[in-house]
Amino acid sequence: MHSRIAEARARWVEADRRWAHTLHGLAARPAVVAALVIASRLGDGVAWYATMLVLPFVGGATGAACALQMFGVGVLNLALYRAVKRRVCRMRPCDACPGIRACTRPLDEYSFPSGHTLHAVAFSLVLGYHFPAAAWFAWPFALAVGASRIVLGLHYPSDVALGALMGAASAALVLLVN
């Protein structure tokens, strides 16, 4: 039984590395790197913090409620992502895979999960719940943030996928509680 689990895990790790290499190939194009570095840096929080600050002024009571829920899910996700990163300690592809380089600086040492993606998905869900028209802007931005993390050599595809699932779950929790 253990050998089957170990074999399945080895196949998954190898597939994850292959996809990371394949997608990182897009980093050979300077324009792609430039655009994704911008998305990644905005995904550091700048775009989301600005959105939270503006929402109460442009959205009234609904905007204020949305901003508070975005803040709440952000705090929840920060605690969740830090706890998981410290426990898993997965090295970034740029540190563990020959042929993958970091095209921008990482914010911390470890790869799993993608905090950028976790926050982008959670914030997009909360924002889209309160303001459905905003989803037309939030979701493409969230997709660009997630893609940027892989193409720029900072995350494996599974880091981004599981970060997105965690972000969706935390947003659902915050929306259900309020």
Phi, psi and omega per residue, in radians:
M1 nan -0.814 -3.138
H2 -1.092 -0.647 -3.116
S3 -1.172 -0.628 3.099
R4 -1.170 -0.695 3.104
I5 -1.144 -0.761 3.124
A6 -1.104 -0.709 3.111
E7 -1.140 -0.752 3.120
A8 -1.109 -0.737 3.116
R9 -1.106 -0.746 3.129
A10 -1.091 -0.708 3.105
R11 -1.126 -0.725 3.138
W12 -1.116 -0.800 -3.139
V13 -1.067 -0.743 3.140
E14 -1.142 -0.730 3.105
A15 -1.127 -0.719 3.114
D16 -1.062 -0.740 3.119
R17 -1.167 -0.712 3.122
R18 -1.070 -0.806 3.122
W19 -1.116 -0.684 3.110
A20 -1.069 -0.777 3.104
H21 -1.079 -0.809 -3.098
T22 -1.066 -0.869 -3.109
L23 -1.215 -0.567 3.094
H24 -1.150 -0.362 3.075
G25 -0.992 -0.475 3.093
L26 -1.135 -0.334 3.141
A27 -1.246 -0.084 3.062
A28 -1.258 -0.235 -3.135
R29 -1.752 1.978 -3.093
P30 -0.975 -0.639 -3.137
A31 -1.161 -0.646 3.104
V32 -1.141 -0.807 3.131
V33 -1.048 -0.807 -3.115
A34 -1.036 -0.810 -3.128
A35 -1.138 -0.724 -3.100
L36 -1.314 -0.507 3.027
V37 -1.129 -0.700 3.099
I38 -1.101 -0.822 3.119
A39 -1.054 -0.738 -3.129
S40 -1.113 -0.789 -3.130
R41 -1.155 -0.718 3.065
L42 -1.118 -0.591 3.097
G43 -1.254 -0.198 3.040
D44 -1.056 -0.358 3.122
G45 2.458 -0.358 -3.044
V46 -0.946 -0.893 -3.099
A47 -1.107 -0.709 -3.099
W48 -1.248 -0.723 3.123
Y49 -1.110 -0.741 3.114
A50 -1.086 -0.732 3.113
T51 -1.066 -0.799 3.141
M52 -1.082 -0.648 3.140
L53 -1.225 -0.618 -3.072
V54 -1.437 -0.560 -3.025
L55 -0.900 -0.815 -3.131
P56 -1.068 -0.507 -3.110
F57 -1.412 -0.617 -3.096
V58 -1.702 -0.343 -3.072
G59 -1.999 0.094 3.112
G60 1.053 -2.461 -3.109
A61 -1.109 -0.664 3.106
T62 -1.139 -0.724 3.108
G63 -1.100 -0.706 3.116
A64 -1.149 -0.740 3.115
A65 -1.103 -0.735 3.120
C66 -1.100 -0.796 3.141
A67 -1.066 -0.709 3.116
L68 -1.148 -0.708 3.104
Q69 -1.196 -0.659 3.072
M70 -1.099 -0.738 3.090
F71 -1.076 -0.801 3.141
G72 -1.070 -0.784 3.138
V73 -1.203 -0.546 3.086
G74 -1.133 -0.771 3.109
V75 -1.126 -0.794 3.111
L76 -1.022 -0.814 -3.112
N77 -1.167 -0.637 3.111
L78 -1.062 -0.811 3.120
A79 -1.120 -0.756 -3.127
L80 -1.105 -0.851 -3.065
Y81 -1.179 -0.681 3.103
R82 -1.126 -0.738 3.135
A83 -1.112 -0.760 -3.124
V84 -1.203 -0.762 -3.138
K85 -1.051 -0.747 -3.140
R86 -1.160 -0.539 -3.107
R87 -1.417 -0.723 -3.058
V88 -1.424 -0.760 3.100
C89 0.963 0.767 3.125
R90 -1.401 2.222 3.130
M91 -1.189 2.585 3.126
R92 -1.251 2.665 3.124
P93 -1.025 -0.614 3.136
C94 -1.152 -0.349 3.109
D95 -1.729 -0.363 -3.002
A96 -2.001 -0.258 -3.048
C97 -2.105 1.990 3.048
P98 -1.009 2.409 3.137
G99 1.656 -0.139 3.068
I100 -1.980 2.221 -3.140
R101 -2.077 2.715 3.046
A102 -1.393 2.106 3.136
C103 -1.582 -0.073 3.041
T104 -2.729 2.926 -3.068
R105 -1.391 2.404 3.036
P106 -1.351 2.712 -3.140
L107 -1.461 -0.349 3.106
D108 -2.617 -3.052 -2.981
E109 -1.410 -0.610 -2.944
Y110 -1.866 2.843 -2.981
S111 -1.652 -0.723 -2.966
F112 -1.772 2.248 -0.122
P113 -1.532 3.034 3.044
S114 -1.333 1.879 3.102
G115 -1.151 -0.621 3.099
H116 -1.024 -0.822 -3.108
T117 -1.207 -0.739 3.115
L118 -0.946 -0.869 3.141
H119 -1.193 -0.747 -3.101
A120 -1.058 -0.756 3.135
V121 -1.183 -0.813 -3.129
A122 -1.071 -0.825 -3.124
F123 -1.142 -0.676 3.129
S124 -1.125 -0.702 3.117
L125 -1.123 -0.807 -3.137
V126 -1.133 -0.809 3.137
L127 -1.075 -0.801 -3.141
G128 -1.148 -0.528 3.091
Y129 -1.121 -0.791 -3.109
H130 -1.411 -0.620 -3.083
F131 -2.323 1.467 -3.060
P132 -0.945 -0.591 3.130
A133 -1.135 -0.507 3.135
A134 -1.187 -0.357 3.127
A135 -1.075 -0.508 3.123
W136 -1.104 -0.402 3.102
F137 -1.775 -0.693 -3.056
A138 -1.170 -0.765 -3.076
W139 -1.190 -0.759 3.044
P140 -1.057 -0.648 3.097
F141 -1.132 -0.778 3.117
A142 -1.063 -0.716 3.093
L143 -1.111 -0.723 3.113
A144 -1.121 -0.707 3.112
V145 -1.091 -0.846 3.137
G146 -1.057 -0.798 3.123
A147 -1.103 -0.679 -3.112
S148 -1.029 -0.656 -3.069
R149 -1.132 -0.596 3.129
I150 -1.414 -0.912 -3.077
V151 -1.049 -0.636 -3.119
L152 -1.376 0.028 3.029
G153 1.462 0.244 -3.046
L154 -1.704 -0.343 -3.094
H155 -2.496 2.697 2.971
Y156 -1.460 2.745 3.078
P157 -0.977 -0.645 3.135
S158 -1.181 -0.522 3.065
D159 -1.076 -0.741 -3.114
V160 -1.264 -0.783 -3.125
A161 -1.087 -0.815 -3.123
L162 -1.279 -0.548 3.016
G163 -1.082 -0.710 3.106
A164 -1.126 -0.739 3.104
L165 -1.107 -0.742 3.110
M166 -1.114 -0.708 3.107
G167 -1.126 -0.703 3.109
A168 -1.128 -0.733 -3.136
A169 -1.143 -0.748 -3.123
S170 -1.189 -0.658 3.096
A171 -1.145 -0.741 3.111
A172 -1.051 -0.721 3.129
L173 -1.082 -0.853 -3.118
V174 -1.113 -0.696 3.134
L175 -1.214 -0.591 3.108
L176 -1.245 -0.636 -3.099
V177 -1.202 -0.626 -3.087
N178 -1.660 nan nan
